[in-house]
Amino acid sequence: MFYLVKDKKLKIRISSGVYKNYFQLKEVLIKKIEYKGMLELNFSDNFNCFLGNKINKLP
């Protein structure tokens, strides 16, 4: 699963279980969008992210 984030807020979540062309999407998006790396979120941070709050751990 990967997430698209803008202005430290979650915009879209893309899961391999939902999108048949997940790997193609991921490949194209990584080439087109600046990749900021992996980020581990705990349950609280993850829940706040889905509520539309800012992700403070992002640079």
mmCIF file of the N, C-alpha and C atoms, coordinates in Angstrom:
data_MODEL
# 
_entry.id   MODEL 
# 
loop_
_atom_site.group_PDB 
_atom_site.id 
_atom_site.type_symbol 
_atom_site.label_atom_id 
_atom_site.label_alt_id 
_atom_site.label_comp_id 
_atom_site.label_asym_id 
_atom_site.label_entity_id 
_atom_site.label_seq_id 
_atom_site.pdbx_PDB_ins_code 
_atom_site.Cartn_x 
_atom_site.Cartn_y 
_atom_site.Cartn_z 
_atom_site.occupancy 
_atom_site.B_iso_or_equiv 
_atom_site.pdbx_formal_charge 
_atom_site.auth_seq_id 
_atom_site.auth_comp_id 
_atom_site.auth_asym_id 
_atom_site.auth_atom_id 
_atom_site.pdbx_PDB_model_num 
ATOM 1   N N  . MET A 1 1  ? 0.841  -1.165 0.000   1.00 0.00 ? 1  MET A N  1 
ATOM 2   C CA . MET A 1 1  ? 0.000  0.000  0.000   1.00 0.00 ? 1  MET A CA 1 
ATOM 3   C C  . MET A 1 1  ? 0.890  1.233  0.000   1.00 0.00 ? 1  MET A C  1 
ATOM 4   N N  . PHE A 1 2  ? 0.483  2.243  -0.759  1.00 0.00 ? 2  PHE A N  1 
ATOM 5   C CA . PHE A 1 2  ? 1.204  3.494  -0.679  1.00 0.00 ? 2  PHE A CA 1 
ATOM 6   C C  . PHE A 1 2  ? 0.226  4.646  -0.645  1.00 0.00 ? 2  PHE A C  1 
ATOM 7   N N  . TYR A 1 3  ? 0.729  5.781  -0.193  1.00 0.00 ? 3  TYR A N  1 
ATOM 8   C CA . TYR A 1 3  ? -0.110 6.938  0.056   1.00 0.00 ? 3  TYR A CA 1 
ATOM 9   C C  . TYR A 1 3  ? 0.418  8.135  -0.715  1.00 0.00 ? 3  TYR A C  1 
ATOM 10  N N  . LEU A 1 4  ? -0.491 8.962  -1.201  1.00 0.00 ? 4  LEU A N  1 
ATOM 11  C CA . LEU A 1 4  ? -0.116 10.224 -1.810  1.00 0.00 ? 4  LEU A CA 1 
ATOM 12  C C  . LEU A 1 4  ? -0.453 11.322 -0.818  1.00 0.00 ? 4  LEU A C  1 
ATOM 13  N N  . VAL A 1 5  ? 0.549  12.136 -0.499  1.00 0.00 ? 5  VAL A N  1 
ATOM 14  C CA . VAL A 1 5  ? 0.406  13.159 0.525   1.00 0.00 ? 5  VAL A CA 1 
ATOM 15  C C  . VAL A 1 5  ? 0.727  14.511 -0.092  1.00 0.00 ? 5  VAL A C  1 
ATOM 16  N N  . LYS A 1 6  ? -0.084 15.520 0.226   1.00 0.00 ? 6  LYS A N  1 
ATOM 17  C CA . LYS A 1 6  ? 0.161  16.885 -0.234  1.00 0.00 ? 6  LYS A CA 1 
ATOM 18  C C  . LYS A 1 6  ? -0.004 17.812 0.952   1.00 0.00 ? 6  LYS A C  1 
ATOM 19  N N  . ASP A 1 7  ? 0.935  18.711 1.134   1.00 0.00 ? 7  ASP A N  1 
ATOM 20  C CA . ASP A 1 7  ? 0.915  19.654 2.255   1.00 0.00 ? 7  ASP A CA 1 
ATOM 21  C C  . ASP A 1 7  ? 0.738  18.940 3.592   1.00 0.00 ? 7  ASP A C  1 
ATOM 22  N N  . LYS A 1 8  ? 1.435  17.809 3.735   1.00 0.00 ? 8  LYS A N  1 
ATOM 23  C CA . LYS A 1 8  ? 1.436  16.991 4.950   1.00 0.00 ? 8  LYS A CA 1 
ATOM 24  C C  . LYS A 1 8  ? 0.067  16.407 5.274   1.00 0.00 ? 8  LYS A C  1 
ATOM 25  N N  . LYS A 1 9  ? -0.827 16.312 4.284   1.00 0.00 ? 9  LYS A N  1 
ATOM 26  C CA . LYS A 1 9  ? -2.142 15.701 4.489   1.00 0.00 ? 9  LYS A CA 1 
ATOM 27  C C  . LYS A 1 9  ? -2.350 14.595 3.469   1.00 0.00 ? 9  LYS A C  1 
ATOM 28  N N  . LEU A 1 10 ? -2.966 13.505 3.911   1.00 0.00 ? 10 LEU A N  1 
ATOM 29  C CA . LEU A 1 10 ? -3.245 12.373 3.045   1.00 0.00 ? 10 LEU A CA 1 
ATOM 30  C C  . LEU A 1 10 ? -4.260 12.772 1.974   1.00 0.00 ? 10 LEU A C  1 
ATOM 31  N N  . LYS A 1 11 ? -3.921 12.510 0.714   1.00 0.00 ? 11 LYS A N  1 
ATOM 32  C CA . LYS A 1 11 ? -4.841 12.803 -0.387  1.00 0.00 ? 11 LYS A CA 1 
ATOM 33  C C  . LYS A 1 11 ? -5.467 11.536 -0.939  1.00 0.00 ? 11 LYS A C  1 
ATOM 34  N N  . ILE A 1 12 ? -4.682 10.462 -1.053  1.00 0.00 ? 12 ILE A N  1 
ATOM 35  C CA . ILE A 1 12 ? -5.220 9.200  -1.566  1.00 0.00 ? 12 ILE A CA 1 
ATOM 36  C C  . ILE A 1 12 ? -4.387 8.037  -1.050  1.00 0.00 ? 12 ILE A C  1 
ATOM 37  N N  . ARG A 1 13 ? -5.065 6.928  -0.809  1.00 0.00 ? 13 ARG A N  1 
ATOM 38  C CA . ARG A 1 13 ? -4.413 5.694  -0.373  1.00 0.00 ? 13 ARG A CA 1 
ATOM 39  C C  . ARG A 1 13 ? -4.627 4.671  -1.484  1.00 0.00 ? 13 ARG A C  1 
ATOM 40  N N  . ILE A 1 14 ? -3.553 4.054  -1.948  1.00 0.00 ? 14 ILE A N  1 
ATOM 41  C CA . ILE A 1 14 ? -3.643 3.095  -3.045  1.00 0.00 ? 14 ILE A CA 1 
ATOM 42  C C  . ILE A 1 14 ? -3.190 1.732  -2.534  1.00 0.00 ? 14 ILE A C  1 
ATOM 43  N N  . SER A 1 15 ? -4.081 0.763  -2.678  1.00 0.00 ? 15 SER A N  1 
ATOM 44  C CA . SER A 1 15 ? -3.851 -0.577 -2.160  1.00 0.00 ? 15 SER A CA 1 
ATOM 45  C C  . SER A 1 15 ? -3.847 -1.592 -3.296  1.00 0.00 ? 15 SER A C  1 
ATOM 46  N N  . SER A 1 16 ? -2.999 -2.601 -3.182  1.00 0.00 ? 16 SER A N  1 
ATOM 47  C CA . SER A 1 16 ? -2.947 -3.639 -4.209  1.00 0.00 ? 16 SER A CA 1 
ATOM 48  C C  . SER A 1 16 ? -4.225 -4.470 -4.218  1.00 0.00 ? 16 SER A C  1 
ATOM 49  N N  . GLY A 1 17 ? -4.956 -4.491 -3.115  1.00 0.00 ? 17 GLY A N  1 
ATOM 50  C CA . GLY A 1 17 ? -6.203 -5.233 -3.048  1.00 0.00 ? 17 GLY A CA 1 
ATOM 51  C C  . GLY A 1 17 ? -7.348 -4.576 -3.791  1.00 0.00 ? 17 GLY A C  1 
ATOM 52  N N  . VAL A 1 18 ? -7.230 -3.274 -4.051  1.00 0.00 ? 18 VAL A N  1 
ATOM 53  C CA . VAL A 1 18 ? -8.305 -2.522 -4.697  1.00 0.00 ? 18 VAL A CA 1 
ATOM 54  C C  . VAL A 1 18 ? -8.021 -2.297 -6.183  1.00 0.00 ? 18 VAL A C  1 
ATOM 55  N N  . TYR A 1 19 ? -6.773 -2.033 -6.505  1.00 0.00 ? 19 TYR A N  1 
ATOM 56  C CA . TYR A 1 19 ? -6.412 -1.694 -7.880  1.00 0.00 ? 19 TYR A CA 1 
ATOM 57  C C  . TYR A 1 19 ? -5.733 -2.875 -8.564  1.00 0.00 ? 19 TYR A C  1 
ATOM 58  N N  . LYS A 1 20 ? -6.296 -3.345 -9.669  1.00 0.00 ? 20 LYS A N  1 
ATOM 59  C CA . LYS A 1 20 ? -5.707 -4.464 -10.400 1.00 0.00 ? 20 LYS A CA 1 
ATOM 60  C C  . LYS A 1 20 ? -4.356 -4.100 -10.986 1.00 0.00 ? 20 LYS A C  1 
ATOM 61  N N  . ASN A 1 21 ? -4.183 -2.841 -11.369 1.00 0.00 ? 21 ASN A N  1 
ATOM 62  C CA . ASN A 1 21 ? -2.929 -2.394 -11.975 1.00 0.00 ? 21 ASN A CA 1 
ATOM 63  C C  . ASN A 1 21 ? -2.054 -1.651 -10.958 1.00 0.00 ? 21 ASN A C  1 
ATOM 64  N N  . TYR A 1 22 ? -2.093 -2.071 -9.710  1.00 0.00 ? 22 TYR A N  1 
ATOM 65  C CA . TYR A 1 22 ? -1.365 -1.442 -8.612  1.00 0.00 ? 22 TYR A CA 1 
ATOM 66  C C  . TYR A 1 22 ? 0.115  -1.243 -8.931  1.00 0.00 ? 22 TYR A C  1 
ATOM 67  N N  . PHE A 1 23 ? 0.765  -2.280 -9.423  1.00 0.00 ? 23 PHE A N  1 
ATOM 68  C CA . PHE A 1 23 ? 2.213  -2.188 -9.664  1.00 0.00 ? 23 PHE A CA 1 
ATOM 69  C C  . PHE A 1 23 ? 2.527  -1.232 -10.809 1.00 0.00 ? 23 PHE A C  1 
ATOM 70  N N  . GLN A 1 24 ? 1.671  -1.162 -11.819 1.00 0.00 ? 24 GLN A N  1 
ATOM 71  C CA . GLN A 1 24 ? 1.861  -0.198 -12.896 1.00 0.00 ? 24 GLN A CA 1 
ATOM 72  C C  . GLN A 1 24 ? 1.655  1.218  -12.375 1.00 0.00 ? 24 GLN A C  1 
ATOM 73  N N  . LEU A 1 25 ? 0.620  1.429  -11.573 1.00 0.00 ? 25 LEU A N  1 
ATOM 74  C CA . LEU A 1 25 ? 0.377  2.742  -10.979 1.00 0.00 ? 25 LEU A CA 1 
ATOM 75  C C  . LEU A 1 25 ? 1.568  3.185  -10.139 1.00 0.00 ? 25 LEU A C  1 
ATOM 76  N N  . LYS A 1 26 ? 2.043  2.278  -9.302  1.00 0.00 ? 26 LYS A N  1 
ATOM 77  C CA . LYS A 1 26 ? 3.161  2.599  -8.418  1.00 0.00 ? 26 LYS A CA 1 
ATOM 78  C C  . LYS A 1 26 ? 4.399  2.982  -9.220  1.00 0.00 ? 26 LYS A C  1 
ATOM 79  N N  . GLU A 1 27 ? 4.704  2.220  -10.244 1.00 0.00 ? 27 GLU A N  1 
ATOM 80  C CA . GLU A 1 27 ? 5.873  2.481  -11.074 1.00 0.00 ? 27 GLU A CA 1 
ATOM 81  C C  . GLU A 1 27 ? 5.800  3.862  -11.740 1.00 0.00 ? 27 GLU A C  1 
ATOM 82  N N  . VAL A 1 28 ? 4.654  4.182  -12.304 1.00 0.00 ? 28 VAL A N  1 
ATOM 83  C CA . VAL A 1 28 ? 4.481  5.471  -12.993 1.00 0.00 ? 28 VAL A CA 1 
ATOM 84  C C  . VAL A 1 28 ? 4.512  6.628  -11.999 1.00 0.00 ? 28 VAL A C  1 
ATOM 85  N N  . LEU A 1 29 ? 3.824  6.471  -10.879 1.00 0.00 ? 29 LEU A N  1 
ATOM 86  C CA . LEU A 1 29 ? 3.776  7.554  -9.899  1.00 0.00 ? 29 LEU A CA 1 
ATOM 87  C C  . LEU A 1 29 ? 5.136  7.840  -9.292  1.00 0.00 ? 29 LEU A C  1 
ATOM 88  N N  . ILE A 1 30 ? 5.921  6.812  -9.035  1.00 0.00 ? 30 ILE A N  1 
ATOM 89  C CA . ILE A 1 30 ? 7.252  7.026  -8.470  1.00 0.00 ? 30 ILE A CA 1 
ATOM 90  C C  . ILE A 1 30 ? 8.135  7.804  -9.448  1.00 0.00 ? 30 ILE A C  1 
ATOM 91  N N  . LYS A 1 31 ? 7.945  7.578  -10.740 1.00 0.00 ? 31 LYS A N  1 
ATOM 92  C CA . LYS A 1 31 ? 8.724  8.310  -11.741 1.00 0.00 ? 31 LYS A CA 1 
ATOM 93  C C  . LYS A 1 31 ? 8.262  9.749  -11.867 1.00 0.00 ? 31 LYS A C  1 
ATOM 94  N N  . LYS A 1 32 ? 6.967  10.012 -11.673 1.00 0.00 ? 32 LYS A N  1 
ATOM 95  C CA . LYS A 1 32 ? 6.388  11.336 -11.904 1.00 0.00 ? 32 LYS A CA 1 
ATOM 96  C C  . LYS A 1 32 ? 6.363  12.238 -10.673 1.00 0.00 ? 32 LYS A C  1 
ATOM 97  N N  . ILE A 1 33 ? 6.374  11.629 -9.484  1.00 0.00 ? 33 ILE A N  1 
ATOM 98  C CA . ILE A 1 33 ? 6.233  12.387 -8.248  1.00 0.00 ? 33 ILE A CA 1 
ATOM 99  C C  . ILE A 1 33 ? 7.491  12.228 -7.416  1.00 0.00 ? 33 ILE A C  1 
ATOM 100 N N  . GLU A 1 34 ? 7.895  13.308 -6.765  1.00 0.00 ? 34 GLU A N  1 
ATOM 101 C CA . GLU A 1 34 ? 9.088  13.260 -5.930  1.00 0.00 ? 34 GLU A CA 1 
ATOM 102 C C  . GLU A 1 34 ? 8.874  12.295 -4.767  1.00 0.00 ? 34 GLU A C  1 
ATOM 103 N N  . TYR A 1 35 ? 9.743  11.308 -4.672  1.00 0.00 ? 35 TYR A N  1 
ATOM 104 C CA . TYR A 1 35 ? 9.642  10.279 -3.642  1.00 0.00 ? 35 TYR A CA 1 
ATOM 105 C C  . TYR A 1 35 ? 10.349 10.752 -2.391  1.00 0.00 ? 35 TYR A C  1 
ATOM 106 N N  . LYS A 1 36 ? 9.645  10.771 -1.269  1.00 0.00 ? 36 LYS A N  1 
ATOM 107 C CA . LYS A 1 36 ? 10.203 11.254 -0.008  1.00 0.00 ? 36 LYS A CA 1 
ATOM 108 C C  . LYS A 1 36 ? 10.648 10.148 0.924   1.00 0.00 ? 36 LYS A C  1 
ATOM 109 N N  . GLY A 1 37 ? 10.459 8.886  0.511   1.00 0.00 ? 37 GLY A N  1 
ATOM 110 C CA . GLY A 1 37 ? 10.906 7.773  1.333   1.00 0.00 ? 37 GLY A CA 1 
ATOM 111 C C  . GLY A 1 37 ? 9.794  7.162  2.156   1.00 0.00 ? 37 GLY A C  1 
ATOM 112 N N  . MET A 1 38 ? 10.198 6.194  2.965   1.00 0.00 ? 38 MET A N  1 
ATOM 113 C CA . MET A 1 38 ? 9.260  5.451  3.797   1.00 0.00 ? 38 MET A CA 1 
ATOM 114 C C  . MET A 1 38 ? 9.045  6.186  5.112   1.00 0.00 ? 38 MET A C  1 
ATOM 115 N N  . LEU A 1 39 ? 7.863  6.015  5.658   1.00 0.00 ? 39 LEU A N  1 
ATOM 116 C CA . LEU A 1 39 ? 7.539  6.606  6.948   1.00 0.00 ? 39 LEU A CA 1 
ATOM 117 C C  . LEU A 1 39 ? 6.687  5.616  7.728   1.00 0.00 ? 39 LEU A C  1 
ATOM 118 N N  . GLU A 1 40 ? 7.113  5.272  8.918   1.00 0.00 ? 40 GLU A N  1 
ATOM 119 C CA . GLU A 1 40 ? 6.354  4.372  9.783   1.00 0.00 ? 40 GLU A CA 1 
ATOM 120 C C  . GLU A 1 40 ? 5.462  5.208  10.689  1.00 0.00 ? 40 GLU A C  1 
ATOM 121 N N  . LEU A 1 41 ? 4.172  4.923  10.679  1.00 0.00 ? 41 LEU A N  1 
ATOM 122 C CA . LEU A 1 41 ? 3.229  5.622  11.541  1.00 0.00 ? 41 LEU A CA 1 
ATOM 123 C C  . LEU A 1 41 ? 2.654  4.650  12.554  1.00 0.00 ? 41 LEU A C  1 
ATOM 124 N N  . ASN A 1 42 ? 2.530  5.110  13.802  1.00 0.00 ? 42 ASN A N  1 
ATOM 125 C CA . ASN A 1 42 ? 1.871  4.272  14.803  1.00 0.00 ? 42 ASN A CA 1 
ATOM 126 C C  . ASN A 1 42 ? 0.353  4.396  14.606  1.00 0.00 ? 42 ASN A C  1 
ATOM 127 N N  . PHE A 1 43 ? -0.422 3.654  15.371  1.00 0.00 ? 43 PHE A N  1 
ATOM 128 C CA . PHE A 1 43 ? -1.872 3.639  15.188  1.00 0.00 ? 43 PHE A CA 1 
ATOM 129 C C  . PHE A 1 43 ? -2.474 5.033  15.328  1.00 0.00 ? 43 PHE A C  1 
ATOM 130 N N  . SER A 1 44 ? -2.045 5.768  16.325  1.00 0.00 ? 44 SER A N  1 
ATOM 131 C CA . SER A 1 44 ? -2.582 7.105  16.584  1.00 0.00 ? 44 SER A CA 1 
ATOM 132 C C  . SER A 1 44 ? -2.298 8.048  15.406  1.00 0.00 ? 44 SER A C  1 
ATOM 133 N N  . ASP A 1 45 ? -1.059 8.046  14.918  1.00 0.00 ? 45 ASP A N  1 
ATOM 134 C CA . ASP A 1 45 ? -0.689 8.896  13.778  1.00 0.00 ? 45 ASP A CA 1 
ATOM 135 C C  . ASP A 1 45 ? -1.467 8.492  12.530  1.00 0.00 ? 45 ASP A C  1 
ATOM 136 N N  . ASN A 1 46 ? -1.614 7.191  12.320  1.00 0.00 ? 46 ASN A N  1 
ATOM 137 C CA . ASN A 1 46 ? -2.337 6.675  11.171  1.00 0.00 ? 46 ASN A CA 1 
ATOM 138 C C  . ASN A 1 46 ? -3.804 7.102  11.222  1.00 0.00 ? 46 ASN A C  1 
ATOM 139 N N  . PHE A 1 47 ? -4.422 6.993  12.391  1.00 0.00 ? 47 PHE A N  1 
ATOM 140 C CA . PHE A 1 47 ? -5.814 7.381  12.556  1.00 0.00 ? 47 PHE A CA 1 
ATOM 141 C C  . PHE A 1 47 ? -5.998 8.876  12.310  1.00 0.00 ? 47 PHE A C  1 
ATOM 142 N N  . ASN A 1 48 ? -5.095 9.697  12.854  1.00 0.00 ? 48 ASN A N  1 
ATOM 143 C CA . ASN A 1 48 ? -5.159 11.144 12.641  1.00 0.00 ? 48 ASN A CA 1 
ATOM 144 C C  . ASN A 1 48 ? -5.017 11.495 11.165  1.00 0.00 ? 48 ASN A C  1 
ATOM 145 N N  . CYS A 1 49 ? -4.189 10.747 10.482  1.00 0.00 ? 49 CYS A N  1 
ATOM 146 C CA . CYS A 1 49 ? -3.982 10.948 9.049   1.00 0.00 ? 49 CYS A CA 1 
ATOM 147 C C  . CYS A 1 49 ? -5.299 10.754 8.304   1.00 0.00 ? 49 CYS A C  1 
ATOM 148 N N  . PHE A 1 50 ? -6.034 9.703  8.623   1.00 0.00 ? 50 PHE A N  1 
ATOM 149 C CA . PHE A 1 50 ? -7.303 9.426  7.951   1.00 0.00 ? 50 PHE A CA 1 
ATOM 150 C C  . PHE A 1 50 ? -8.397 10.409 8.338   1.00 0.00 ? 50 PHE A C  1 
ATOM 151 N N  . LEU A 1 51 ? -8.237 11.077 9.474   1.00 0.00 ? 51 LEU A N  1 
ATOM 152 C CA . LEU A 1 51 ? -9.194 12.110 9.867   1.00 0.00 ? 51 LEU A CA 1 
ATOM 153 C C  . LEU A 1 51 ? -8.936 13.427 9.145   1.00 0.00 ? 51 LEU A C  1 
ATOM 154 N N  . GLY A 1 52 ? -7.821 13.490 8.414   1.00 0.00 ? 52 GLY A N  1 
ATOM 155 C CA . GLY A 1 52 ? -7.495 14.701 7.662   1.00 0.00 ? 52 GLY A CA 1 
ATOM 156 C C  . GLY A 1 52 ? -6.534 15.633 8.365   1.00 0.00 ? 52 GLY A C  1 
ATOM 157 N N  . ASN A 1 53 ? -5.985 15.187 9.493   1.00 0.00 ? 53 ASN A N  1 
ATOM 158 C CA . ASN A 1 53 ? -5.007 16.002 10.213  1.00 0.00 ? 53 ASN A CA 1 
ATOM 159 C C  . ASN A 1 53 ? -3.651 15.919 9.530   1.00 0.00 ? 53 ASN A C  1 
ATOM 160 N N  . LYS A 1 54 ? -2.796 16.874 9.822   1.00 0.00 ? 54 LYS A N  1 
ATOM 161 C CA . LYS A 1 54 ? -1.458 16.885 9.245   1.00 0.00 ? 54 LYS A CA 1 
ATOM 162 C C  . LYS A 1 54 ? -0.605 15.766 9.813   1.00 0.00 ? 54 LYS A C  1 
ATOM 163 N N  . ILE A 1 55 ? 0.319  15.283 8.986   1.00 0.00 ? 55 ILE A N  1 
ATOM 164 C CA . ILE A 1 55 ? 1.278  14.257 9.398   1.00 0.00 ? 55 ILE A CA 1 
ATOM 165 C C  . ILE A 1 55 ? 2.534  14.992 9.843   1.00 0.00 ? 55 ILE A C  1 
ATOM 166 N N  . ASN A 1 56 ? 2.706  15.146 11.141  1.00 0.00 ? 56 ASN A N  1 
ATOM 167 C CA . ASN A 1 56 ? 3.796  15.971 11.670  1.00 0.00 ? 56 ASN A CA 1 
ATOM 168 C C  . ASN A 1 56 ? 5.168  15.325 11.505  1.00 0.00 ? 56 ASN A C  1 
ATOM 169 N N  . LYS A 1 57 ? 5.225  14.024 11.256  1.00 0.00 ? 57 LYS A N  1 
ATOM 170 C CA . LYS A 1 57 ? 6.523  13.351 11.127  1.00 0.00 ? 57 LYS A CA 1 
ATOM 171 C C  . LYS A 1 57 ? 7.171  13.612 9.760   1.00 0.00 ? 57 LYS A C  1 
ATOM 172 N N  . LEU A 1 58 ? 6.434  14.174 8.818   1.00 0.00 ? 58 LEU A N  1 
ATOM 173 C CA . LEU A 1 58 ? 6.986  14.420 7.486   1.00 0.00 ? 58 LEU A CA 1 
ATOM 174 C C  . LEU A 1 58 ? 7.958  15.590 7.529   1.00 0.00 ? 58 LEU A C  1 
ATOM 175 N N  . PRO A 1 59 ? 9.005  15.538 6.712   1.00 0.00 ? 59 PRO A N  1 
ATOM 176 C CA . PRO A 1 59 ? 9.980  16.641 6.691   1.00 0.00 ? 59 PRO A CA 1 
ATOM 177 C C  . PRO A 1 59 ? 9.382  17.892 6.085   1.00 0.00 ? 59 PRO A C  1 
# 
